[in-house]
């Protein structure tokens, strides 16, 4: 099979022809039809410090996909070949305190597909059956490929109810854009999106943002306070990982408001906790991964019911052999979600 592999401890990836895997005990073999590039994949492509400190090449990269079961390994339930599936990429141990108390997304022995073990930028992948999610028949493969990052957005937005709330989203990358679409679907009163990338701000407008702001053009404070009658926003979703965005946005949360942090920061992010958090009685949530599998159930219902439409988020598709073009496009920022067409669905 063909696979995109991190071969060496250096920037770049390689397309290789390698033997297709065989499913081991508790695994199913999946034919990958579509896969999408994640921010994590970009970090691996560029060999960022996080990737360099964690990965041990060679590893097939990628973890967001839609495909179909082709073979069952020993000890599995015997899923019907052709079953359309995606998967939770966080492989949990099932033994630690967090796993045994219903929080496997923060498992202490967590392994990630495409990082700690082979992933899905390949024609086939062997995946633990307990991580498999059977896709709803009304969700097409291209959209099903986005379910895992959508789960991040669901947990970021819905850490608390947002109906009637005024929301500021800092970061219009794919997950920030998903948050905007979700916020509109879930009844937010006003959705404000901030990002220095004009292309992605235009995508945000098409996905449900009422107001888009470029912090490089003007400070956020004036427009946000004007849009909220001077009160500030009820909810801040920080999905950019920008220290400057957090510094500028946190004072714009109204007293008693809520903050969800999903963006990954490089180094220390300093906060004035006394004035901006404690005296304002803010509630701060750290978000990682998705709740397994309750979040998947929520997003599947939203997508299959057509209540949530994120199709505009998909801006480009490439063949797996053109993976470099996909990654270079991601680096340019002039895209939403970039998909790889890998196999033809049965």
RODO-2510 file (C-alpha; in nm, 4 decimals, decimal comma):
residues 346
     n   res          X          Y          Z
     1     x     0,0000     0,0000     0,0000
     2     x     0,0945     0,3694    -0,0271
     3     x     0,1489     0,5630     0,2957
     4     x     0,2761     0,9049     0,4027
     5     x     0,5485     0,8482     0,6605
     6     x     0,7590     1,0533     0,8981
     7     x     1,0832     0,8744     0,8181
     8     x     1,3437     1,0746     1,0038
     9     x     1,3830     1,3265     1,2821
    10     x     1,3736     1,6220     1,0448
    11     x     1,1181     1,8382     0,8593
    12     x     0,9181     1,6789     0,5803
    13     x     0,7319     1,3552     0,5066
    14     x     0,7722     1,0838     0,2439
    15     x     0,5322     0,8811     0,0296
    16     x     0,6334     0,5150     0,0420
    17     x     0,5030     0,1815    -0,0813
    18     x     0,5010    -0,0565     0,2151
    19     x     0,3234    -0,3819     0,3083
    20     x    -0,0383    -0,3361     0,4156
    21     x    -0,0885    -0,4109     0,7868
    22     x    -0,2610    -0,7183     0,9233
    23     x    -0,5107    -0,6620     1,2062
    24     x    -0,3767    -0,7894     1,5370
    25     x    -0,5763    -0,9083     1,8404
    26     x    -0,8646    -0,6687     1,9075
    27     x    -0,8038    -0,4750     1,5837
    28     x    -0,9929    -0,4275     1,2584
    29     x    -0,8390    -0,3487     0,9215
    30     x    -0,9907    -0,0375     0,7644
    31     x    -0,9691     0,0790     0,4047
    32     x    -0,9154     0,4565     0,4263
    33     x    -1,1284     0,6482     0,1756
    34     x    -1,0708     1,0061     0,2930
    35     x    -0,8395     1,1635     0,5485
    36     x    -0,7882     1,5259     0,6512
    37     x    -0,4894     1,7290     0,7647
    38     x    -0,4892     1,8390     1,1277
    39     x    -0,2792     2,1072     1,2962
    40     x    -0,0943     1,8246     1,4706
    41     x     0,0021     1,6841     1,1301
    42     x     0,1437     2,0229     1,0334
    43     x     0,3557     2,0256     1,3491
    44     x     0,4890     1,6840     1,2501
    45     x     0,5512     1,7948     0,8903
    46     x     0,7547     2,0924     1,0130
    47     x     0,9170     1,8887     1,2915
    48     x     0,8107     2,1408     1,5541
    49     x     0,9547     2,1047     1,9075
    50     x     0,6416     1,9236     2,0309
    51     x     0,6715     1,6596     1,7565
    52     x     1,0478     1,6292     1,7955
    53     x     1,0096     1,5690     2,1674
    54     x     0,7470     1,2980     2,1304
    55     x     0,7671     1,1045     1,8044
    56     x     0,9936     0,8105     1,7305
    57     x     1,0081     0,7677     1,3484
    58     x     0,9291     0,5899     1,1305
    59     x     0,5531     0,6487     1,1792
    60     x     0,2641     0,6742     0,9320
    61     x     0,1012     1,0090     1,0114
    62     x    -0,2634     1,1213     1,0117
    63     x    -0,5588     1,0475     1,2383
    64     x    -0,8756     1,2054     1,0916
    65     x    -1,0486     0,9763     0,8410
    66     x    -1,3505     0,7972     0,7034
    67     x    -1,3303     0,4482     0,5598
    68     x    -1,4736     0,0983     0,5709
    69     x    -1,3995    -0,2250     0,7511
    70     x    -1,2344    -0,4927     0,5374
    71     x    -1,1078    -0,7500     0,7897
    72     x    -1,1451    -0,8435     1,1568
    73     x    -0,8534    -0,9475     1,3756
    74     x    -0,8612    -1,2160     1,6481
    75     x    -1,0807    -1,1416     1,9469
    76     x    -1,3020    -0,8827     1,7775
    77     x    -1,6809    -0,8844     1,7538
    78     x    -1,6734    -0,9509     1,3797
    79     x    -1,7810    -0,6214     1,2234
    80     x    -1,9457    -0,6632     0,8848
    81     x    -1,7021    -0,5911     0,5995
    82     x    -1,8049    -0,2686     0,4278
    83     x    -1,9232    -0,1031     0,7498
    84     x    -1,8512     0,2704     0,7171
    85     x    -1,6386     0,3909     1,0068
    86     x    -1,4181     0,6602     1,1564
    87     x    -1,2255     0,6301     1,4824
    88     x    -1,1276     0,8006     1,8040
    89     x    -0,7537     0,8576     1,7635
    90     x    -0,6812     0,8643     2,1380
    91     x    -0,5946     0,5082     2,2328
    92     x    -0,6485     0,4685     2,6052
    93     x    -0,5158     0,2055     2,8431
    94     x    -0,8408     0,1254     3,0281
    95     x    -0,6478     0,0697     3,3537
    96     x    -0,5477     0,4078     3,4993
    97     x    -0,7604     0,6124     3,7416
    98     x    -0,8877     0,8410     3,4662
    99     x    -0,9931     0,5522     3,2394
   100     x    -1,1613     0,3674     3,5250
   101     x    -1,3586     0,6760     3,6307
   102     x    -1,4991     0,7575     3,2872
   103     x    -1,2359     1,0023     3,1564
   104     x    -1,0340     0,8024     2,9011
   105     x    -0,9643     1,1178     2,6966
   106     x    -0,7123     1,2119     2,9676
   107     x    -0,5690     0,8620     3,0092
   108     x    -0,2247     0,8707     3,1681
   109     x    -0,0909     0,6203     2,9130
   110     x    -0,2568     0,7848     2,6137
   111     x    -0,1289     0,6947     2,2667
   112     x    -0,2298     0,8896     1,9561
   113     x    -0,2700     0,7445     1,6091
   114     x    -0,0342     0,9083     1,3647
   115     x     0,1930     1,0217     1,6484
   116     x     0,2729     0,7329     1,8834
   117     x     0,1656     0,4566     1,6446
   118     x     0,0881     0,4299     1,2736
   119     x    -0,1950     0,6490     1,1506
   120     x    -0,4264     0,6836     0,8527
   121     x    -0,2490     0,8720     0,5718
   122     x    -0,2371     0,5336     0,4018
   123     x    -0,4564     0,3051     0,1978
   124     x    -0,5179     0,0762     0,4971
   125     x    -0,4852     0,1011     0,8747
   126     x    -0,5171    -0,1490     1,1604
   127     x    -0,7180     0,0152     1,4390
   128     x    -0,8323    -0,1094     1,7823
   129     x    -1,1963    -0,2103     1,7526
   130     x    -1,2850    -0,0310     2,0761
   131     x    -1,1796     0,2970     1,9106
   132     x    -1,3971     0,2459     1,6031
   133     x    -1,7009     0,4687     1,5485
   134     x    -1,9670     0,3455     1,3041
   135     x    -2,0707     0,6371     1,0840
   136     x    -2,4318     0,7375     1,0400
   137     x    -2,5545     0,6504     0,6885
   138     x    -2,6667     1,0091     0,6264
   139     x    -2,3185     1,1552     0,6829
   140     x    -2,1039     1,1435     0,3637
   141     x    -1,7428     1,0328     0,3928
   142     x    -1,5983     1,3806     0,3345
   143     x    -1,7952     1,5195     0,6313
   144     x    -1,7436     1,2047     0,8410
   145     x    -1,3698     1,2658     0,8079
   146     x    -1,4157     1,5861     1,0118
   147     x    -1,5911     1,4276     1,3074
   148     x    -1,2874     1,4040     1,5318
   149     x    -1,1874     1,7724     1,5146
   150     x    -1,5556     1,8609     1,5321
   151     x    -1,5580     1,6764     1,8647
   152     x    -1,2938     1,9198     1,9914
   153     x    -1,5183     2,2079     1,8897
   154     x    -1,8243     2,0494     2,0537
   155     x    -1,6500     2,0106     2,3887
   156     x    -1,4956     2,3582     2,3667
   157     x    -1,8267     2,5278     2,2942
   158     x    -2,0594     2,3110     2,5003
   159     x    -1,8648     2,2956     2,8249
   160     x    -2,1717     2,4956     2,9309
   161     x    -2,4976     2,5940     2,7597
   162     x    -2,4571     2,8719     2,5021
   163     x    -2,8183     2,9505     2,4096
   164     x    -2,8644     3,3278     2,4161
   165     x    -2,4954     3,3886     2,4943
   166     x    -2,2558     3,6332     2,3285
   167     x    -1,9430     3,4466     2,2221
   168     x    -1,5942     3,5550     2,1201
   169     x    -1,3826     3,2984     1,9340
   170     x    -1,0123     3,3807     1,9058
   171     x    -0,8713     3,1811     1,6163
   172     x    -1,0375     3,1002     1,2827
   173     x    -0,8524     2,7811     1,2074
   174     x    -1,0699     2,4784     1,1277
   175     x    -1,1756     2,4193     1,4895
   176     x    -1,2516     2,7874     1,5468
   177     x    -1,4632     2,7833     1,2305
   178     x    -1,6442     2,4727     1,3539
   179     x    -1,7087     2,6520     1,6837
   180     x    -1,8693     2,9392     1,4940
   181     x    -2,1008     2,7060     1,3024
   182     x    -2,1881     2,5153     1,6193
   183     x    -2,2549     2,8325     1,8160
   184     x    -2,5069     2,9433     1,5546
   185     x    -2,6703     2,5992     1,5547
   186     x    -2,6892     2,5927     1,9355
   187     x    -2,8626     2,9280     1,9675
   188     x    -2,5883     3,1762     2,0544
   189     x    -2,7143     3,5354     2,0460
   190     x    -2,3987     3,6775     1,8877
   191     x    -2,0876     3,5133     1,7462
   192     x    -1,7690     3,7174     1,7127
   193     x    -1,4591     3,5653     1,5487
   194     x    -1,1109     3,7154     1,5661
   195     x    -0,8159     3,6150     1,3471
   196     x    -0,5386     3,7932     1,1537
   197     x    -0,6074     3,5818     0,8421
   198     x    -0,8591     3,7555     0,6141
   199     x    -0,9224     3,4411     0,4094
   200     x    -1,0324     3,2505     0,7169
   201     x    -1,2390     3,5431     0,8433
   202     x    -1,4348     3,5210     0,5176
   203     x    -1,4923     3,1505     0,5863
   204     x    -1,6119     3,2409     0,9368
   205     x    -1,8762     3,4719     0,7911
   206     x    -2,0037     3,1897     0,5729
   207     x    -2,0177     2,9515     0,8696
   208     x    -2,2210     3,1636     1,1092
   209     x    -2,0131     3,4494     1,2522
   210     x    -2,2038     3,7746     1,3028
   211     x    -1,8896     3,9855     1,3378
   212     x    -1,5338     3,9137     1,2210
   213     x    -1,2372     4,1121     1,3522
   214     x    -0,8749     4,1317     1,2451
   215     x    -0,6604     4,2207     1,5491
   216     x    -0,3834     4,3372     1,3169
   217     x    -0,6165     4,6043     1,1786
   218     x    -0,7650     4,7301     1,5067
   219     x    -0,7765     4,6257     1,8754
   220     x    -1,0598     4,3925     1,9753
   221     x    -1,1752     4,5987     2,2724
   222     x    -1,3764     4,8679     2,0959
   223     x    -1,5762     4,6485     1,8539
   224     x    -1,6410     4,3763     2,1146
   225     x    -1,7677     4,6191     2,3785
   226     x    -1,9803     4,7995     2,1194
   227     x    -2,1329     4,4698     2,0042
   228     x    -2,2175     4,3736     2,3650
   229     x    -2,3519     4,7104     2,4857
   230     x    -2,0403     4,7556     2,6960
   231     x    -2,0873     4,4341     2,8929
   232     x    -1,8292     4,2123     2,7264
   233     x    -1,8886     3,8594     2,6013
   234     x    -2,0432     3,5814     2,8082
   235     x    -1,8145     3,3167     2,6610
   236     x    -1,4567     3,3204     2,5306
   237     x    -1,3332     3,0282     2,3223
   238     x    -0,9549     3,0489     2,2808
   239     x    -0,8577     2,8124     1,9999
   240     x    -0,5576     2,9907     1,8474
   241     x    -0,2835     2,9165     2,0986
   242     x    -0,1789     3,2807     2,0710
   243     x    -0,0615     3,4417     2,3941
   244     x    -0,1492     3,7822     2,2527
   245     x    -0,5024     3,6717     2,1664
   246     x    -0,5586     3,5401     2,5188
   247     x    -0,4108     3,8551     2,6738
   248     x    -0,6379     4,0806     2,4673
   249     x    -0,9549     3,8719     2,4911
   250     x    -0,9646     3,7714     2,8577
   251     x    -1,0456     4,1246     2,9842
   252     x    -1,3389     4,1325     2,7395
   253     x    -1,5227     3,8503     2,9210
   254     x    -1,8046     3,9867     3,1343
   255     x    -1,7853     3,9223     3,5119
   256     x    -1,9282     3,5778     3,5826
   257     x    -1,8470     3,4642     3,2302
   258     x    -1,6870     3,1453     3,1023
   259     x    -1,3624     3,0671     2,9189
   260     x    -1,2735     2,7490     2,7264
   261     x    -0,9079     2,6984     2,6365
   262     x    -0,8267     2,4574     2,3527
   263     x    -0,5392     2,6342     2,1743
   264     x    -0,1924     2,4952     2,2462
   265     x     0,0496     2,7631     2,3657
   266     x     0,4236     2,7589     2,3095
   267     x     0,5923     2,8323     2,6406
   268     x     0,4346     3,0168     2,9329
   269     x     0,1144     3,2182     2,8871
   270     x     0,1057     3,4773     3,1641
   271     x    -0,2297     3,5904     3,3026
   272     x    -0,3257     3,8583     3,5502
   273     x    -0,5332     3,6143     3,7529
   274     x    -0,6371     3,8470     4,0345
   275     x    -0,7998     4,1149     3,8212
   276     x    -0,9091     3,9232     3,5126
   277     x    -1,0176     3,5921     3,6608
   278     x    -1,0578     3,5830     4,0393
   279     x    -1,2269     3,9200     4,0999
   280     x    -1,4461     3,8599     3,7939
   281     x    -1,5376     3,5081     3,9080
   282     x    -1,4667     3,3547     3,5675
   283     x    -1,4944     2,9826     3,5047
   284     x    -1,2070     2,8384     3,2993
   285     x    -1,2179     2,5001     3,1251
   286     x    -0,9169     2,3238     2,9802
   287     x    -1,0282     2,1180     2,6794
   288     x    -0,8413     1,8262     2,5270
   289     x    -0,9592     1,5601     2,2872
   290     x    -1,3216     1,4526     2,3020
   291     x    -1,5308     1,2724     2,5615
   292     x    -1,5239     0,9099     2,4481
   293     x    -1,7841     0,8447     2,3093
   294     x    -2,0556     1,0797     2,4321
   295     x    -1,9203     1,3721     2,2287
   296     x    -1,9217     1,1537     1,9169
   297     x    -2,2893     1,0808     1,9772
   298     x    -2,3704     1,4517     2,0026
   299     x    -2,1862     1,5528     1,6862
   300     x    -2,3209     1,2568     1,4886
   301     x    -2,6779     1,3586     1,5712
   302     x    -2,6109     1,7201     1,4754
   303     x    -2,4571     1,6237     1,1407
   304     x    -2,7007     1,3491     1,0444
   305     x    -3,0031     1,5665     1,1277
   306     x    -2,8683     1,8425     0,8990
   307     x    -2,8979     2,0862     1,1906
   308     x    -2,5276     2,1524     1,1525
   309     x    -2,3710     2,2166     0,8109
   310     x    -1,9906     2,2413     0,7982
   311     x    -1,9522     2,1542     0,4300
   312     x    -1,8178     2,5043     0,3511
   313     x    -1,5240     2,4277     0,5759
   314     x    -1,3855     2,1799     0,3199
   315     x    -1,2013     2,3947     0,0679
   316     x    -0,9542     2,1593    -0,1012
   317     x    -0,9057     1,7909    -0,1874
   318     x    -0,5850     1,6224    -0,3061
   319     x    -0,4752     1,2740    -0,3984
   320     x    -0,2479     1,1186    -0,1369
   321     x     0,0394     1,1362    -0,3878
   322     x     0,0025     1,5165    -0,3815
   323     x     0,0307     1,5369    -0,0038
   324     x     0,3042     1,8045    -0,0186
   325     x     0,0664     2,0426    -0,1967
   326     x    -0,1859     1,9882     0,0804
   327     x     0,0635     2,0632     0,3541
   328     x     0,2000     2,3678     0,1734
   329     x    -0,1542     2,4996     0,1382
   330     x    -0,2070     2,4516     0,5102
   331     x     0,1108     2,6508     0,5742
   332     x    -0,0192     2,9358     0,3560
   333     x    -0,3356     2,9709     0,5639
   334     x    -0,5474     3,0131     0,2505
   335     x    -0,7665     2,7117     0,3139
   336     x    -1,0177     2,5620     0,5469
   337     x    -1,0028     2,1867     0,5860
   338     x    -0,7786     1,9997     0,3385
   339     x    -0,8748     1,6408     0,2507
   340     x    -0,6868     1,3537     0,0878
   341     x    -0,8777     1,1204    -0,1460
   342     x    -0,7137     0,7838    -0,0819
   343     x    -0,9444     0,4993    -0,1929
   344     x    -1,2725     0,4842    -0,3832
   345     x    -1,5614     0,3951    -0,1500
   346     x    -1,7194     0,0561    -0,2178
***
